[in-house]
Every structure is written in structure tokens, then in C-alpha cells.
């Protein structure tokens, strides 16, 4: 979430106050189509950006160990791919 927001700020783009990574990635993909590659990951990771940050706001079940492992692996793959392929923002 923070990395995508930083990319949008770097490109002087306004974005809504949100923790929905998917919508931020969609907006970023209009500037750089490579963001489309992580759209599925953004959908998977979005709930982790806010659900556990604000305890008591929403009644939710904690993720299973499998779900957590999958999300962390996806985040790690995306971070490695982004730094290896893209380098710093233009």
C-alpha cells in the first residue's frame, strides 16, 4: 500500500484516502502498465492493509496460517520482482 502510494505521489497523482491496495494499483497501472502484473496480489493483500490495524472496528476471523503464508510469499515475490525489474521510480 505505502509503496504504491509513494509511486503515485512521485508522479504527482492524487488518490483517495484508502487502504484498498487494488484500487491504488489500478490507478498506478494507468501510469505504468507493469502494475497490472500485481493486480491479483493486490486483491489478496488488501484486507491485511487495514483489517488488523483497527481492532474492534470490524468483526473478522483471523487469517489461517496458510492464508498468511500465501500473502507473505506473494508480497515477497512482488517486492523482489519490483526491485529487480523496475529499479527506482522514473
C-alpha positions in Angstrom: 0.0 0.0 0.0 2.7 2.5 1.0 4.9 1.7 -1.9 2.0 2.2 -4.4 1.1 5.5 -2.7 4.7 6.6 -2.9 4.7 5.8 -6.7 1.6 7.9 -7.2 3.0 10.8 -5.2 6.2 10.6 -7.2 4.1 11.1 -10.3 2.1 14.0 -8.8 -1.1 11.9 -8.7 -3.9 12.5 -6.3 -5.6 9.4 -4.8 -8.4 8.9 -2.3 -7.7 8.2 1.3 -7.9 4.4 1.2 -6.3 1.2 2.3 -7.6 -0.7 -0.8 -4.4 -1.7 -2.5 -6.3 -3.0 -5.5 -7.7 0.4 -6.4 -4.3 2.1 -5.9 -2.7 -0.5 -8.1 -5.3 0.1 -10.8 -4.6 3.8 -10.7 -0.8 3.2 -10.8 -1.3 0.9 -13.8 -2.6 3.9 -15.9 0.9 5.4 -15.5 2.9 2.2 -15.7 1.2 -0.9 -17.2 3.6 -3.2 -15.2 1.4 -2.7 -12.2 -1.2 -4.8 -13.9 1.0 -7.8 -13.2 0.4 -7.4 -9.4 -3.3 -6.8 -9.5 -4.1 -10.3 -8.2 -1.6 -9.9 -5.4 -3.1 -6.5 -4.5 -6.5 -8.1 -4.2 -5.1 -10.8 -2.0 -3.2 -8.4 0.2 -5.7 -5.6 0.6 -7.5 -7.0 3.6 -4.2 -7.2 5.5 -3.6 -3.4 4.9 -6.4 -2.5 7.3 -8.4 -5.3 8.9 -5.9 -5.9 11.7 -4.7 -2.4 12.0 -8.0 -1.2 13.6 -9.1 -3.9 16.0 -12.7 -3.7 17.1 -13.9 -1.8 14.0 -15.0 -4.9 12.1 -15.8 -8.4 13.3 -13.5 -10.7 11.3 -11.8 -14.0 11.6 -8.1 -14.1 11.8 -6.4 -15.5 8.6 -5.4 -19.1 8.6 -1.7 -19.9 8.7 -2.0 -21.0 5.1 -3.6 -17.7 4.0 -1.0 -15.7 5.9 1.9 -17.7 4.4 0.4 -17.2 0.9 0.1 -13.5 1.4 3.6 -13.1 2.7 5.1 -15.2 -0.1 3.2 -13.1 -2.7 4.4 -9.8 -1.1 8.0 -11.1 -1.1 7.8 -12.2 -4.7 6.3 -8.8 -5.8 8.9 -6.9 -3.8 11.8 -8.8 -5.4 10.3 -8.6 -8.9 9.7 -4.9 -8.5 13.2 -4.0 -7.3 14.9 -6.4 -9.8 12.9 -5.4 -12.9 11.9 -1.9 -12.3 14.6 -0.2 -10.3 13.7 3.1 -8.7 10.7 5.1 -10.0 11.4 7.1 -13.2 
